[in-house]
């Protein structure tokens, strides 16, 4: 049986992923605030790439911000 080669990933189709520092800076909060929000489940949706590697999709952060504007 012949093994099929995987198609290359089109990076343009991948969502822009932000780290905690980038998100905290964009929201004007301390990174520890963002960490606390993660623990409480009240911040933007987070994706864990590894145990200590949280990432945020730019789209999710913007949607969260729209929902939580006072």
CNS distance restraints for C-alpha pairs under 8 A (distance, minus, plus):
assign (resid  10 and name CA) (resid  14 and name CA) 7.26 0.50 0.50
assign (resid  15 and name CA) (resid  57 and name CA) 6.20 0.50 0.50
assign (resid  15 and name CA) (resid  58 and name CA) 7.32 0.50 0.50
assign (resid  15 and name CA) (resid  59 and name CA) 7.84 0.50 0.50
assign (resid  16 and name CA) (resid  57 and name CA) 5.71 0.50 0.50
assign (resid  16 and name CA) (resid  58 and name CA) 5.68 0.50 0.50
assign (resid  16 and name CA) (resid  59 and name CA) 7.93 0.50 0.50
assign (resid  17 and name CA) (resid  55 and name CA) 5.90 0.50 0.50
assign (resid  17 and name CA) (resid  56 and name CA) 5.30 0.50 0.50
assign (resid  17 and name CA) (resid  57 and name CA) 4.60 0.50 0.50
assign (resid  17 and name CA) (resid  58 and name CA) 6.08 0.50 0.50
assign (resid  18 and name CA) (resid  22 and name CA) 5.97 0.50 0.50
assign (resid  18 and name CA) (resid  23 and name CA) 6.39 0.50 0.50
assign (resid  18 and name CA) (resid  55 and name CA) 5.46 0.50 0.50
assign (resid  18 and name CA) (resid  56 and name CA) 5.00 0.50 0.50
assign (resid  18 and name CA) (resid  57 and name CA) 6.20 0.50 0.50
assign (resid  18 and name CA) (resid  58 and name CA) 6.49 0.50 0.50
assign (resid  19 and name CA) (resid  23 and name CA) 6.37 0.50 0.50
assign (resid  19 and name CA) (resid  53 and name CA) 7.96 0.50 0.50
assign (resid  19 and name CA) (resid  54 and name CA) 6.53 0.50 0.50
assign (resid  19 and name CA) (resid  55 and name CA) 4.90 0.50 0.50
assign (resid  19 and name CA) (resid  56 and name CA) 6.36 0.50 0.50
assign (resid  20 and name CA) (resid  24 and name CA) 5.96 0.50 0.50
assign (resid  20 and name CA) (resid  31 and name CA) 6.34 0.50 0.50
assign (resid  20 and name CA) (resid  34 and name CA) 7.17 0.50 0.50
assign (resid  20 and name CA) (resid  54 and name CA) 6.85 0.50 0.50
assign (resid  20 and name CA) (resid  55 and name CA) 6.71 0.50 0.50
assign (resid  20 and name CA) (resid  56 and name CA) 7.59 0.50 0.50
assign (resid  21 and name CA) (resid  25 and name CA) 6.06 0.50 0.50
assign (resid  21 and name CA) (resid  31 and name CA) 5.92 0.50 0.50
assign (resid  22 and name CA) (resid  26 and name CA) 6.14 0.50 0.50
assign (resid  23 and name CA) (resid  27 and name CA) 6.12 0.50 0.50
assign (resid  23 and name CA) (resid  56 and name CA) 7.60 0.50 0.50
assign (resid  23 and name CA) (resid  61 and name CA) 7.70 0.50 0.50
assign (resid  24 and name CA) (resid  28 and name CA) 5.89 0.50 0.50
assign (resid  24 and name CA) (resid  29 and name CA) 5.04 0.50 0.50
assign (resid  24 and name CA) (resid  30 and name CA) 5.81 0.50 0.50
assign (resid  24 and name CA) (resid  31 and name CA) 5.24 0.50 0.50
assign (resid  24 and name CA) (resid  33 and name CA) 7.92 0.50 0.50
assign (resid  24 and name CA) (resid  34 and name CA) 6.28 0.50 0.50
assign (resid  25 and name CA) (resid  29 and name CA) 6.25 0.50 0.50
assign (resid  25 and name CA) (resid  30 and name CA) 7.36 0.50 0.50
assign (resid  25 and name CA) (resid  31 and name CA) 7.86 0.50 0.50
assign (resid  29 and name CA) (resid  33 and name CA) 6.34 0.50 0.50
assign (resid  29 and name CA) (resid  34 and name CA) 7.20 0.50 0.50
assign (resid  30 and name CA) (resid  34 and name CA) 6.77 0.50 0.50
assign (resid  31 and name CA) (resid  35 and name CA) 6.25 0.50 0.50
assign (resid  32 and name CA) (resid  36 and name CA) 6.15 0.50 0.50
assign (resid  33 and name CA) (resid  37 and name CA) 6.16 0.50 0.50
assign (resid  34 and name CA) (resid  38 and name CA) 6.24 0.50 0.50
assign (resid  34 and name CA) (resid  43 and name CA) 6.82 0.50 0.50
assign (resid  35 and name CA) (resid  39 and name CA) 6.36 0.50 0.50
assign (resid  36 and name CA) (resid  40 and name CA) 6.20 0.50 0.50
assign (resid  37 and name CA) (resid  41 and name CA) 5.87 0.50 0.50
assign (resid  37 and name CA) (resid  42 and name CA) 5.14 0.50 0.50
assign (resid  37 and name CA) (resid  43 and name CA) 4.80 0.50 0.50
assign (resid  38 and name CA) (resid  42 and name CA) 6.38 0.50 0.50
assign (resid  38 and name CA) (resid  43 and name CA) 5.60 0.50 0.50
assign (resid  38 and name CA) (resid  44 and name CA) 7.75 0.50 0.50
assign (resid  38 and name CA) (resid  46 and name CA) 7.55 0.50 0.50
assign (resid  43 and name CA) (resid  64 and name CA) 7.48 0.50 0.50
assign (resid  44 and name CA) (resid  56 and name CA) 7.35 0.50 0.50
assign (resid  44 and name CA) (resid  60 and name CA) 6.30 0.50 0.50
assign (resid  44 and name CA) (resid  61 and name CA) 5.33 0.50 0.50
assign (resid  44 and name CA) (resid  64 and name CA) 5.47 0.50 0.50
assign (resid  44 and name CA) (resid  65 and name CA) 7.92 0.50 0.50
assign (resid  45 and name CA) (resid  56 and name CA) 6.58 0.50 0.50
assign (resid  45 and name CA) (resid  57 and name CA) 7.84 0.50 0.50
assign (resid  45 and name CA) (resid  60 and name CA) 6.17 0.50 0.50
assign (resid  45 and name CA) (resid  61 and name CA) 7.24 0.50 0.50
assign (resid  45 and name CA) (resid  64 and name CA) 7.87 0.50 0.50
assign (resid  46 and name CA) (resid  54 and name CA) 6.25 0.50 0.50
assign (resid  46 and name CA) (resid  55 and name CA) 5.78 0.50 0.50
assign (resid  46 and name CA) (resid  56 and name CA) 5.10 0.50 0.50
assign (resid  46 and name CA) (resid  57 and name CA) 7.66 0.50 0.50
assign (resid  47 and name CA) (resid  54 and name CA) 5.66 0.50 0.50
assign (resid  47 and name CA) (resid  55 and name CA) 5.14 0.50 0.50
assign (resid  47 and name CA) (resid  56 and name CA) 6.08 0.50 0.50
assign (resid  47 and name CA) (resid  57 and name CA) 7.99 0.50 0.50
assign (resid  48 and name CA) (resid  52 and name CA) 7.54 0.50 0.50
assign (resid  48 and name CA) (resid  53 and name CA) 5.68 0.50 0.50
assign (resid  48 and name CA) (resid  54 and name CA) 4.52 0.50 0.50
assign (resid  48 and name CA) (resid  55 and name CA) 6.12 0.50 0.50
assign (resid  49 and name CA) (resid  53 and name CA) 5.41 0.50 0.50
assign (resid  49 and name CA) (resid  54 and name CA) 6.24 0.50 0.50
assign (resid  49 and name CA) (resid  55 and name CA) 6.97 0.50 0.50
assign (resid  50 and name CA) (resid  54 and name CA) 7.28 0.50 0.50
assign (resid  56 and name CA) (resid  60 and name CA) 6.94 0.50 0.50
assign (resid  56 and name CA) (resid  61 and name CA) 6.85 0.50 0.50
assign (resid  57 and name CA) (resid  61 and name CA) 6.47 0.50 0.50
assign (resid  58 and name CA) (resid  62 and name CA) 6.34 0.50 0.50
assign (resid  59 and name CA) (resid  63 and name CA) 6.20 0.50 0.50
assign (resid  60 and name CA) (resid  64 and name CA) 6.01 0.50 0.50
assign (resid  61 and name CA) (resid  65 and name CA) 6.09 0.50 0.50
assign (resid  62 and name CA) (resid  66 and name CA) 6.21 0.50 0.50
assign (resid  63 and name CA) (resid  67 and name CA) 6.30 0.50 0.50
assign (resid  64 and name CA) (resid  68 and name CA) 6.17 0.50 0.50
assign (resid  65 and name CA) (resid  69 and name CA) 5.98 0.50 0.50
